[in-house]
Amino acid sequence: MSLSAAIGQTPSPSPVVDAAVVRSPGYWTGVLRRLSRDPVAMTALVVIVLLLLMAIFAPYIAPADPSKGSMLRRLKPIGFPGYPLGADELGRDMLSRLIHGGRLSLLMGVTPVPIAFVIGSLLGITAGYVGGLTNTLIMRTVDVFYAFPSVLLAVALSGALGAGLTNALVSLTLVFVPPIARVAESVTTQVRGLDYIDAARASGAKAGSIIRVHVLGNVLGPIFVYATSLVSVSMILASGLSFLGLGVRPPEPEWGLMLNTLRTAIYTQPMVAALPGVMIFITSIAFNMVSDGLRSAMDVKS
């Protein structure tokens, strides 16, 4: 998935792995083994873990208070004594603000996807298994939202709900429900037509039992892989909302908001001004690489 997708539309919601393959416990062991042998994916996973640890322990590892500064130290360059990564427009330590900024940036970027995964999977699996009028009602409603580019939909929803962290999380969640629901519906439709599902119906098993025992185990994997590919898009969208003033509000440190406040310093201290963007880029690429590695590991044809 290209990160450029984040500025227009979410990644195409086509099945990412073959949903018609019956997945046994041994299959998942093989997936983990193949993933562990992918050096790119494992390196990216290490980066993600380090970023998460940085965010969790930010109060203990940041060298200074991210909200306190001195106008006498404003826009100091990287390597200035006492400011390893320079100082921002208010003389605040950039290293400390980047560390603390990771907390809100990761919260906004990661949280919407698992919530959308649950909601979208529920809608898509229901539509795919029940079919008929239920499928039509659910999927046509989903298509209305999916017709809008992700950036436009996120900005419109955030603008309607108002600026703030909670409203930004709600907006991003609603952006990712439609594509996940489409994937869930597609893979469930594939699985529903398999022989072992017909045999379960013929044996008198109830729909709820069939879904729980036979369907979920074979559709959640492909849906999960697709959902992981949305995290990098979510990171960029979340930062974009904060950059536009629709996400986290000052003076809270958040990478997208920091890009906004430092935009006037791009000519005087370009290296300092670019640091939040570098963090967004590294984080997005890391999640993207893990998603690609997981997709390859789950591809039984590879």
C-alpha positions as CSV (number, residue, x, y, z in Angstrom):
1,M,0.0,0.0,0.0
2,S,1.3,3.4,-0.9
3,L,1.3,6.1,1.7
4,S,0.1,8.5,-1.0
5,A,-3.3,6.7,-0.6
6,A,-3.7,8.6,2.6
7,I,-4.2,11.9,0.8
8,G,-7.0,10.6,-1.4
9,Q,-8.7,7.3,-0.7
10,T,-8.2,4.5,1.7
11,P,-6.5,1.3,0.3
12,S,-8.7,-0.7,-2.0
13,P,-10.9,-3.0,0.1
14,S,-10.3,-6.2,-1.8
15,P,-9.5,-9.4,0.0
16,V,-5.9,-9.4,1.0
17,V,-5.5,-13.1,1.4
18,D,-7.4,-16.1,0.2
19,A,-10.5,-16.3,2.5
20,A,-11.4,-19.7,1.1
21,V,-8.5,-21.4,2.9
22,V,-9.5,-23.3,6.0
23,R,-7.2,-22.0,8.7
24,S,-6.0,-24.5,11.4
25,P,-3.9,-23.8,14.4
26,G,-0.9,-25.0,12.4
27,Y,-1.6,-22.5,9.8
28,W,-1.3,-19.6,12.2
29,T,1.9,-21.1,13.6
30,G,3.3,-21.0,10.1
31,V,2.2,-17.4,9.6
32,L,4.1,-16.4,12.7
33,R,7.2,-18.4,11.6
34,R,7.2,-16.8,8.2
35,L,6.7,-13.3,9.6
36,S,9.6,-13.8,12.0
37,R,11.8,-14.6,9.0
38,D,11.0,-11.4,7.3
39,P,13.8,-9.0,8.2
40,V,12.0,-5.9,7.0
41,A,8.8,-6.6,8.9
42,M,10.7,-7.5,12.1
43,T,12.8,-4.4,11.9
44,A,9.7,-2.3,11.5
45,L,8.1,-4.2,14.4
46,V,11.1,-3.3,16.6
47,V,10.7,0.3,15.6
48,I,7.0,0.3,16.5
49,V,7.7,-1.3,19.9
50,L,10.4,1.3,20.6
51,L,7.9,4.1,19.7
52,L,5.3,2.6,22.0
53,L,7.7,2.3,24.9
54,M,8.8,5.9,24.2
55,A,5.2,7.0,24.5
56,I,4.4,5.0,27.6
57,F,7.5,6.1,29.5
58,A,7.6,9.7,28.1
59,P,7.4,11.4,31.5
60,Y,10.5,9.4,32.7
61,I,12.8,9.6,29.7
62,A,12.1,13.2,28.4
63,P,14.9,15.4,29.5
64,A,12.7,18.5,30.1
65,D,9.2,19.7,30.6
66,P,7.6,19.8,27.1
67,S,5.4,22.8,28.0
68,K,8.1,25.1,29.5
69,G,10.3,27.2,27.3
70,S,12.2,30.5,27.1
71,M,11.9,33.1,24.4
72,L,15.6,33.6,24.8
73,R,16.1,30.0,23.5
74,R,13.5,30.1,20.7
75,L,14.3,28.3,17.4
76,K,17.7,27.1,18.5
77,P,19.4,24.7,16.1
78,I,20.0,21.0,16.6
79,G,22.9,20.4,18.9
80,F,22.6,23.6,20.8
81,P,23.8,23.1,24.4
82,G,20.9,21.8,26.5
83,Y,18.8,21.2,23.4
84,P,19.9,18.1,21.6
85,L,17.3,18.5,18.9
86,G,16.9,22.2,19.1
87,A,14.1,24.4,20.4
88,D,10.8,25.3,19.0
89,E,9.2,28.8,18.4
90,L,8.6,29.2,22.1
91,G,12.0,27.9,23.2
92,R,10.7,24.5,24.3
93,D,12.9,21.5,24.1
94,M,12.2,19.7,20.8
95,L,13.4,16.3,22.0
96,S,11.0,16.4,25.0
97,R,8.1,17.5,22.8
98,L,8.7,14.8,20.2
99,I,8.8,12.2,23.0
100,H,5.6,13.4,24.6
101,G,4.0,14.1,21.2
102,G,4.3,10.4,20.4
103,R,1.7,9.7,23.1
104,L,-1.1,11.6,21.5
105,S,0.0,10.9,17.9
106,L,0.0,7.2,18.5
107,L,-3.2,7.4,20.4
108,M,-4.9,9.2,17.5
109,G,-3.3,7.1,14.8
110,V,-3.7,3.6,16.3
111,T,-6.9,3.7,18.4
112,P,-9.5,4.3,15.6
113,V,-8.4,1.3,13.6
114,P,-9.2,-1.5,16.2
115,I,-12.6,0.2,17.0
116,A,-13.4,0.4,13.3
117,F,-12.2,-3.2,13.0
118,V,-14.9,-4.4,15.5
119,I,-17.7,-2.3,14.0
120,G,-16.8,-2.9,10.4
121,S,-16.3,-6.6,10.9
122,L,-19.7,-6.9,12.6
123,L,-21.5,-5.1,9.8
124,G,-19.6,-6.8,7.0
125,I,-19.9,-10.4,8.4
126,T,-23.6,-9.8,9.1
127,A,-24.2,-8.5,5.6
128,G,-22.1,-11.2,3.9
129,Y,-23.6,-14.2,5.8
130,V,-27.3,-13.1,5.9
131,G,-27.3,-11.7,2.4
132,G,-30.5,-10.5,0.7
133,L,-32.2,-7.2,1.9
134,T,-29.9,-7.1,5.0
135,N,-26.8,-7.1,2.7
136,T,-28.3,-4.4,0.5
137,L,-29.2,-2.1,3.3
138,I,-25.9,-2.4,5.1
139,M,-23.6,-2.3,2.1
140,R,-25.4,0.6,0.3
141,T,-25.1,2.7,3.5
142,V,-21.4,1.8,3.7
143,D,-20.9,2.7,0.0
144,V,-22.3,6.2,0.7
145,F,-19.5,6.9,3.2
146,Y,-16.9,5.0,1.2
147,A,-17.6,7.2,-1.9
148,F,-15.9,10.2,-0.2
149,P,-12.1,10.4,-0.1
150,S,-10.7,9.6,3.3
151,V,-9.2,13.1,3.9
152,L,-12.4,14.9,2.8
153,L,-14.6,12.7,5.0
154,A,-12.3,13.0,8.1
155,V,-12.2,16.8,7.7
156,A,-15.9,17.1,7.2
157,L,-16.8,14.9,10.2
158,S,-14.3,16.7,12.4
159,G,-15.5,20.0,11.3
160,A,-19.1,19.0,12.0
161,L,-18.3,17.5,15.4
162,G,-15.8,20.2,16.4
163,A,-12.1,20.3,17.2
164,G,-10.7,18.1,20.0
165,L,-9.1,14.8,20.6
166,T,-12.4,12.8,21.2
167,N,-14.1,14.2,18.2
168,A,-11.0,13.5,16.0
169,L,-11.0,9.8,17.2
170,V,-14.7,9.5,16.4
171,S,-14.2,11.0,13.0
172,L,-11.3,8.7,12.1
173,T,-13.2,5.7,13.4
174,L,-16.1,6.5,11.1
175,V,-13.7,6.9,8.2
176,F,-12.3,3.4,8.5
177,V,-15.5,1.5,9.2
178,P,-16.7,1.5,5.5
179,P,-13.6,-0.1,3.9
180,I,-13.3,-2.7,6.7
181,A,-16.9,-3.6,6.3
182,R,-16.5,-4.0,2.6
183,V,-13.6,-6.4,3.1
184,A,-15.5,-8.3,5.8
185,E,-18.6,-8.7,3.5
186,S,-16.4,-9.9,0.6
187,V,-14.5,-12.6,2.5
188,T,-17.6,-13.7,4.3
189,T,-19.5,-14.1,1.0
190,Q,-16.6,-16.3,-0.2
191,V,-16.6,-18.5,2.9
192,R,-20.4,-18.8,3.0
193,G,-20.4,-20.7,-0.3
194,L,-17.9,-23.3,0.8
195,D,-18.9,-27.0,1.1
196,Y,-18.2,-27.3,4.9
197,I,-20.6,-24.4,5.5
198,D,-23.3,-26.1,3.5
199,A,-22.6,-29.3,5.4
200,A,-23.0,-27.5,8.8
201,R,-26.3,-26.1,7.6
202,A,-27.5,-29.5,6.5
203,S,-26.6,-31.0,9.9
204,G,-29.0,-28.6,11.5
205,A,-26.5,-26.1,13.0
206,K,-27.9,-22.7,13.8
207,A,-26.6,-19.6,12.0
208,G,-25.0,-18.2,15.2
209,S,-23.1,-21.4,15.8
210,I,-22.0,-21.6,12.2
211,I,-20.7,-18.1,12.3
212,R,-18.9,-18.6,15.6
213,V,-17.3,-22.0,14.8
214,H,-16.8,-22.0,11.0
215,V,-16.9,-18.4,9.7
216,L,-15.1,-16.2,12.2
217,G,-11.9,-18.2,12.2
218,N,-11.6,-18.0,8.4
219,V,-12.6,-14.3,7.9
220,L,-11.0,-12.4,10.8
221,G,-7.5,-13.1,9.5
222,P,-8.0,-11.4,6.1
223,I,-9.9,-8.5,7.8
224,F,-7.2,-8.1,10.4
225,V,-4.4,-7.9,7.8
226,Y,-6.3,-5.2,5.9
227,A,-7.0,-3.3,9.1
228,T,-3.3,-3.2,9.9
229,S,-2.7,-1.5,6.5
230,L,-5.0,1.3,7.6
231,V,-2.9,2.3,10.7
232,S,-0.3,4.1,8.5
233,V,-3.1,6.0,6.8
234,S,-4.7,6.8,10.2
235,M,-1.4,8.2,11.4
236,I,-1.2,10.6,8.5
237,L,-4.9,11.6,8.7
238,A,-4.6,12.1,12.5
239,S,-1.6,14.4,12.1
240,G,-3.4,16.2,9.3
241,L,-6.4,16.9,11.4
242,S,-4.2,18.4,14.2
243,F,-2.3,20.4,11.5
244,L,-5.6,21.9,10.4
245,G,-6.6,22.7,13.9
246,L,-9.3,19.9,14.1
247,G,-7.5,17.5,16.4
248,V,-5.4,18.1,19.5
249,R,-5.3,21.7,20.7
250,P,-2.3,23.8,21.8
251,P,-0.3,23.6,23.9
252,E,-0.4,19.8,24.0
253,P,2.5,18.3,22.1
254,E,1.4,16.3,19.0
255,W,3.4,15.8,15.9
256,G,0.8,17.1,13.4
257,L,0.2,20.2,15.6
258,M,3.9,20.7,16.0
259,L,4.2,20.8,12.2
260,N,1.7,23.5,12.1
261,T,3.3,25.7,14.8
262,L,6.7,25.3,13.3
263,R,5.7,26.0,9.7
264,T,7.0,29.6,9.9
265,A,10.4,28.3,11.0
266,I,10.9,26.3,7.8
267,Y,13.1,29.0,6.4
268,T,15.2,29.8,9.5
269,Q,15.5,26.3,11.1
270,P,14.4,23.8,8.5
271,M,15.9,20.8,10.3
272,V,14.1,21.6,13.5
273,A,10.8,22.3,11.7
274,A,11.1,19.0,9.8
275,L,11.5,16.8,12.9
276,P,7.8,16.2,13.6
277,G,7.3,15.2,9.9
278,V,10.2,12.8,10.2
279,M,8.6,11.1,13.2
280,I,5.2,10.8,11.3
281,F,7.0,9.4,8.3
282,I,9.0,6.8,10.3
283,T,5.9,5.6,12.2
284,S,3.8,5.4,9.1
285,I,6.4,3.4,7.2
286,A,6.9,1.1,10.1
287,F,3.2,0.2,10.4
288,N,3.1,-0.2,6.6
289,M,6.0,-2.6,6.5
290,V,4.6,-4.8,9.3
291,S,1.3,-4.9,7.4
292,D,3.0,-5.9,4.1
293,G,5.0,-8.6,6.0
294,L,1.8,-10.0,7.6
295,R,0.1,-10.0,4.3
296,S,2.9,-12.0,2.7
297,A,3.1,-14.4,5.7
298,M,-0.6,-15.2,5.3
299,D,-0.5,-15.7,1.6
300,V,-0.5,-19.5,1.2
301,K,0.4,-19.1,-2.5
302,S,3.7,-17.4,-1.7
